[in-house]
């Protein structure tokens, strides 16, 4: 799974460098994903259309057995409906396949997009956790390790150098010597920081009224 996250993150990073904006990179990436998913969407729509055409015939079968709830009658009704589907070449589960394919893709994309510090900029999960712990403890900022866009924006405001103190920091999360590793990782990662600005707006900032 990390390989998939990393591959998508690097591609987003390439688009970010190409467009000069993380937001535009996401926009282009979304279009690419939609184009790739288009065949599945068309298949799903065709299945829905066929289902709608068969609905009157199916309802006629159900009406024929209305009011008879014994098991043999219900089985016979189900058999006739299945035979109808087979004659018409309709698979009632056909519309579910595109959704089953899209769902994990959406989850993967979501986790990649909300955490560019990990998947685009290359910091490890352990180093990010230590960085979040340091920032929360030292600067009283409330950051969640699963959404690091705000953290990136916060560090960008003062520059990585302002967080050199992490080299001497230890806690339950950051062991002795780990702070220096985190700082080195930050120095490398923030050389490839995404651009969250678009039309003069910093979209990494938390919106206010």
Buried (B, 14 or more C-beta within 10 A) or exposed (E): EEEBBBEBBBBBBEBBEEBEBBBBBBEBBEEEBEEEBEEBEEBBEEBEEBBEEBEEBBEEBEEEBEEEEEEEEEEBBEEBBEEBBEEEEBEEEBBEBBEEEBEEBEEBBEBBBBBBBBBBBBBEEBBBBBBBBBBBEEEEEEBEBEEBBBBBBBBBEEEBEEBBEBBEBBEEBBEEEBBBBBBEBBEEBBEBBBBBBBEEEEBBEEEEE
